[in-house]
Amino acid sequence: MALEVIMPKAGVDMTEGQIVQWNKKVGEFVKEGEVLLEIMTDKVSMELEAEEDGYLIAILKGDGETVPVTEVIGYLGEEGENIPTAGAAAPEASPAPATASASNDDNKSDNAYDIIVIGGGPAGYVSAIKAAQLGGKVALVEKSELGGTCLNRGCIPTKTYLHNAEIIENIGHAANRGIVIENPNFTVDMDKVLETKNKVVNTLVGGVAGLLRSYGVDVHKGIGTITKDKNVLVNGSELLETKKIILAGGSKVSKINVPGMESSLVMTSDDILEMNEVPESLVIIGGGVVGIELGQAFMTFGSKVTVIEMMDRIVPAMDAEVSKNLRLILERKGMTILTDTKLQEIIEEDGKLRIKVEGKDDITANKALLSIGRVPDLEGIGDVEFELDRGRIKVNEYMETSVPGIYAPGDINGTKMLAHAAFRMGEVAAENALKGNHAVAKLNLTPAAIYTLPEVAAVGLTEEQAREKYDVQIGKFNFAANGRAIASDAAQGFVKVIADKKYGEVLGVHIIGPAAAELINEASTIIEMEITVEEMLKTIHGHPTFSEVMYEAFADVLGLAVHSPKKK
Ligand SMILES: Cc1cc2nc3c(=O)[nH]c(=O)nc-3n(C[C@H](O)[C@H](O)[C@H](O)COP(=O)(O)OP(=O)(O)OC[C@H]3O[C@@H](n4cnc5c(N)ncnc54)[C@H](O)[C@@H]3O)c2cc1C
């Protein structure tokens, strides 16, 4: 895809720059690091280098023009490639006309819906509401519960469990702080835990139903499938006519073909969230986010938890330093973590599981949780053939599939399997389906969080990724030096900021510590708005807050963290 060349923000006060001259012509090949153009700010003149090899496919602003910082001034790309029509080149107010997506409006009756959404999860219900807000006549088909995986079997149930775990940990700290609890022994009543979780889920599912009702979305219960002429059949019998379709079928648990996997003692994340006991011992197969969060919860409820992970670290998508730190903390709390460990076989004997792994002793456990990832749920595709990529529905940046007029936001396209990414993809799909393709889902700055105790969160590049492409400088500050964290018995972890040495551009922020999942949103805003390290430091952060750790980590990038001892 074409790479934008933008007017850089080369200083804290720089708001615009003048193009002195382009050193390359349109159609000319440019090597990474070669000077593309010269610009002048009110203070300095500088050369702008190409960030990667490519052809200069367009110049949007010519010699002598003055341009605000971050505005696109040209594009690099493949030979003969067209410049993208979205984003800066196509303002939202005047969308590019729908091209491919025009096709299924043909031959539809006046009664046809403008949009039918299949699936009522984060991608589906948000696209239905967005489409209704934009004036569309909308229906939504859901085969199970509104709210999808996230509300019913994912984000919300796990966070309800993890809040219970937090309460238990806090009870553990109480005695150190002079709060005397007479009988410190506790048991976890899983029937009550399930009841609480279901109450939380029902509140939120009811909220989604209410929102859809308020926007006039017709909700149909049943399995939706797409017919050859791009309408939707509900439960194989009720035909709903529509001009456009949003297929937001989401994902389901992924299974592996290992002998013994069929044992009823091996659970999926769906099963464990309905289990009304705390198993004495629990093996977690897969040390990704879901496995580690549920491992944390059940370890705190009283299970002896062992995690088996094939890779060399848990939560491998996270920054290596953060992942290592999290492992140490969890091990200190009693979790056994086996990395570089491959599952071989599961044997059920005497009502227990014997789990065989390559090159290590067998592990015995009462139950196991299989958490190795998720695969798209393709039940809705019906009679239409879509282009797939490793079982995921392929979409372009407009969320449109290979079949014109059918969009597929959310987990079903496997791009970013997170609820908040699904929300954004759903909005973009609805906007494009109704108004023609113009809105783009930019997902590279989607924050991610793990709700362990302490939490972990990240946005942007990891240190390893950043070092591959940039000359970086790192800032770090520990929660151990933060007043609020110390006062709250939460002085564990750090914030790490990765910035580009040349322009002070923030490339990534990684947190392990209290409220990390909340704090990361400040970092997302900073990166999205292209606020430099120096500019961030102009913002006064309240005291005492956990956010001051973020502030100090940014200051540390420049060696200016006031609450860090002088570096030798
Ligand atoms: C245990 C767990 C914890 C998680 N925690 C988090 C978290 O903390 N934060 C986060 O961002 N993400 C989390 N996720 C991921 C998150 O749940 C998903 O990314 C999100 O739900 C994807 O939304 P979606 O709408 O694409 O799909 P889904 O939520 O899967 O919704 C799809 C819906 O479509 C319905 N459907 C499918 N096919 C049809 C059909 N043919 N007809 C009718 N209906 C159909 C399904 O019943 C379902 O309701 C978690 C996931 C799991 C499993």
The ligand as a MOL file (V3000), in Angstrom:
LIG
                    3D

  0  0  0     0  0            999 V3000
M  V30 BEGIN CTAB
M  V30 COUNTS 53 58 0 0 0
M  V30 BEGIN ATOM
M  V30 1 C -12.1580 -14.9570 27.1510 0
M  V30 2 C -12.0440 -13.7470 26.2630 0
M  V30 3 C -11.6990 -12.5300 26.7960 0
M  V30 4 C -11.6140 -11.4060 25.9950 0
M  V30 5 N -11.2720 -10.2180 26.5580 0
M  V30 6 C -11.1700 -9.1170 25.7810 0
M  V30 7 C -10.8510 -7.8600 26.3500 0
M  V30 8 O -10.6530 -7.7240 27.5370 0
M  V30 9 N -10.7750 -6.7960 25.5260 0
M  V30 10 C -10.9750 -6.8920 24.1790 0
M  V30 11 O -10.8780 -5.8980 23.4710 0
M  V30 12 N -11.2970 -8.0820 23.6060 0
M  V30 13 C -11.3960 -9.1820 24.3710 0
M  V30 14 N -11.7460 -10.3750 23.7990 0
M  V30 15 C -11.9770 -10.4080 22.3440 0
M  V30 16 C -13.3710 -9.8630 21.9980 0
M  V30 17 O -14.3320 -10.6060 22.6940 0
M  V30 18 C -13.6110 -9.9390 20.5070 0
M  V30 19 O -12.5500 -9.2900 19.8270 0
M  V30 20 C -14.9110 -9.2680 20.1150 0
M  V30 21 O -15.9970 -9.8690 20.7760 0
M  V30 22 C -15.1230 -9.3570 18.6010 0
M  V30 23 O -16.3550 -8.8040 18.2550 0
M  V30 24 P -17.1470 -9.3150 16.9560 0
M  V30 25 O -18.4110 -8.5340 16.9160 0
M  V30 26 O -16.2680 -9.2780 15.7810 0
M  V30 27 O -17.4540 -10.8430 17.2180 0
M  V30 28 P -18.2400 -11.5860 18.3730 0
M  V30 29 O -18.1780 -10.8450 19.6380 0
M  V30 30 O -17.7550 -12.9740 18.3440 0
M  V30 31 O -19.7590 -11.5210 17.9080 0
M  V30 32 C -20.2310 -12.1990 16.7960 0
M  V30 33 C -21.6990 -12.4660 16.9750 0
M  V30 34 O -22.2260 -12.9600 15.7600 0
M  V30 35 C -23.1380 -13.9970 16.0170 0
M  V30 36 N -23.2090 -14.8100 14.8060 0
M  V30 37 C -22.2000 -15.4850 14.1950 0
M  V30 38 N -22.6490 -16.0540 13.0610 0
M  V30 39 C -23.9660 -15.7560 12.9780 0
M  V30 40 C -24.9650 -16.0800 12.0340 0
M  V30 41 N -24.7100 -16.7980 10.9470 0
M  V30 42 N -26.2150 -15.6250 12.2510 0
M  V30 43 C -26.5020 -14.8740 13.3480 0
M  V30 44 N -25.5850 -14.5470 14.2700 0
M  V30 45 C -24.3260 -14.9630 14.0750 0
M  V30 46 C -22.5470 -14.7020 17.2260 0
M  V30 47 O -23.5320 -15.4200 17.9300 0
M  V30 48 C -22.0010 -13.5230 18.0200 0
M  V30 49 O -22.9740 -13.0320 18.9210 0
M  V30 50 C -11.8580 -11.5090 24.6010 0
M  V30 51 C -12.2170 -12.7430 24.0470 0
M  V30 52 C -12.3200 -13.8500 24.8630 0
M  V30 53 C -12.7210 -15.1640 24.2480 0
M  V30 END ATOM
M  V30 BEGIN BOND
M  V30 1 1 1 2
M  V30 2 1 2 3
M  V30 3 2 2 52
M  V30 4 2 3 4
M  V30 5 1 4 5
M  V30 6 1 4 50
M  V30 7 2 5 6
M  V30 8 1 6 7
M  V30 9 1 6 13
M  V30 10 2 7 8
M  V30 11 1 7 9
M  V30 12 1 9 10
M  V30 13 2 10 11
M  V30 14 1 10 12
M  V30 15 2 12 13
M  V30 16 1 13 14
M  V30 17 1 14 15
M  V30 18 1 14 50
M  V30 19 1 15 16
M  V30 20 1 16 17
M  V30 21 1 16 18
M  V30 22 1 18 19
M  V30 23 1 18 20
M  V30 24 1 20 21
M  V30 25 1 20 22
M  V30 26 1 22 23
M  V30 27 1 23 24
M  V30 28 2 24 25
M  V30 29 1 24 26
M  V30 30 1 24 27
M  V30 31 1 27 28
M  V30 32 2 28 29
M  V30 33 1 28 30
M  V30 34 1 28 31
M  V30 35 1 31 32
M  V30 36 1 32 33
M  V30 37 1 33 34
M  V30 38 1 33 48
M  V30 39 1 34 35
M  V30 40 1 35 36
M  V30 41 1 35 46
M  V30 42 1 36 37
M  V30 43 1 36 45
M  V30 44 2 37 38
M  V30 45 1 38 39
M  V30 46 1 39 40
M  V30 47 2 39 45
M  V30 48 1 40 41
M  V30 49 2 40 42
M  V30 50 1 42 43
M  V30 51 2 43 44
M  V30 52 1 44 45
M  V30 53 1 46 47
M  V30 54 1 46 48
M  V30 55 1 48 49
M  V30 56 2 50 51
M  V30 57 1 51 52
M  V30 58 1 52 53
M  V30 END BOND
M  V30 END CTAB
M  END
